[in-house]
Amino acid sequence: MPLALDDGIAITYYTDPLCCWSWAMEPSIRKLQYCLKNQLQLRYCMGGLIPSWKNFNDPVNFVSRPIQMGPVWMHAAELTGMKIDSRLWFKDAPSSSYPACIAYKCVELQSTELADIYLRLLREACMVEGINIACQSELILIANRLSSYSTEFDVNSFKNDLHNGKGREAFRADLNEVKVNEIQRFPTWIFRRKGNDPVVISGYQPFAALLKIVLHLCPGIIWENESIHADTFKDPWPFGFTQEEMREVLSS
């Protein structure tokens, strides 16, 4: 369901755990969250980037086999300065992004806030640590890491929802939303504010591009943290940030 705020911005973020460009935008989205706090509502929708390699073809980037994804990740790292381990596609290529999307939805069934952290951990695992997040055993290990951040997260319920169809059903609803809204590219962002037409952008965007849209839709928005310091920026989140991310956050 589309979000709408009277005095702030609502974003629906179409993404996928294996989308390198979404990982590259982590500094920008965290900076928006930090600066806007309660004036920003962010909702993730899983896109299902790679159903399987039998059903995947990206003619724009000339990718139809796992090994061809490596150069795309290399390019993303070079363009954005983010740490991305492209060797994953040569040593232990994920067979699909669906398992990670379903696992995300299993966490979201318990808490949207914890699902945000879990998605972050999924991205770190594959992009930074070179872990194959199509493997269910790895998804469970990452869920165990999440449980160390919050006693409210029930790992057993997570495991049950991986197998009882609840996570898959929730993911199927996301796939349907992607289809209905004709989302063709990840990441895609839809910005909404009551009384305004939605604004849609796709692909990797610098923070300045997101800021421009926010100010267009809500010129009087209050920036609750205008000046950013490295130590205080990290406070709202239980996970750490890479050096590359912090460099981007402090420079943009």
Secondary structure by P-SEA (a helix, b strand, c coil): cbbbbccbbbbbcccccccaaaaaaaaaaaaaaaaccccbbbbbbbccccccccccccccccccccccaaaaaaaaaaacccccccccccccccccaaaaaaaaaaaaaccaaaaaaaaaaaaaaccccccccccaaaaaaaaaaaaaacccccaaaaaaaaccaaaaaaaaaaaaaaaaaccccccbbbbbcccccbbbbbccccaaaaaaaaaaacccccccccccccccccccccccccaaaaaaaacc
